[in-house]
Amino acid sequence: MYLPDAFAERDREVLFAHIEEWGFGLLISDGASGLVVSHIPFLLDRRGEEVFLQGHLARENPQCAELAAEGEALAVFPGPDAYISPSWYARGPAVPTWNYVAVHAYGAISRKDDEAWLSSFLRRLVARHEAVTPSPWRFEDLPREYLREMLLGIVGFEIAVSRIEGKWKLSQNRPAADRPRIIAALSERGDPQSLAIARLMRRREPS
């Protein structure tokens, strides 16, 4: 992605934390039929210095055919975004823009069909998201035969992350006097996306 220095986020821990918080992303691959995209939940798996992204697709999804080739894939993790009005700036002329956060992770993708891998992945995926519910649903409560049938309907994959980049476009290129005005306007607007961008901007303001 286009990544001016002012907006580039190079701290890998910040990028990994974003993936873990905004884990529903886009899997993009390029095969014989061209570009294919699926919207799916991911898990981040660290093994020492190596980082992997894991996920699954419905077996009927045409993108499964691209996994067998073990080419490169791209996983995109959007974050919050918000429209920025030039009326919020102290001086003009200026034009509207958009503040947003996004992480792109690239790497070789490999297909995972074995039941043990799929079962382990799904248990971890479910445990992560059920942890915030008062009465978590338990993967172990599924009848064994039903679970086996469900596993036959999906294909797993793993991306060995070889390159990762992040963009935190939060008005860093604006004069210092403008940024508090933008934060205040976003906070007053009050929708969840604007509030999230305002929080991120506030965190990055000099103390």
Buried (B, 14 or more C-beta within 10 A) or exposed (E): EEBEEEBBBEEEEEBBEBBEEBBEBBBBBBBEEEEBEBEBEBBBBEEEEEBBBBBBBEEEBEBBBBBEEEEBBBBBBBBBBBBBBEEBBEEEEBEEBEBBBBBBBBBEBBBBBEEEBBBBBBEBBBEEEEEEEEEEEEBEEEEEEEBEEEBEEBBBBBBBBEEBBBBBBBBBEBEEEBBEBBBEBBBEBEEEBBBBBBBBBBEEEEE
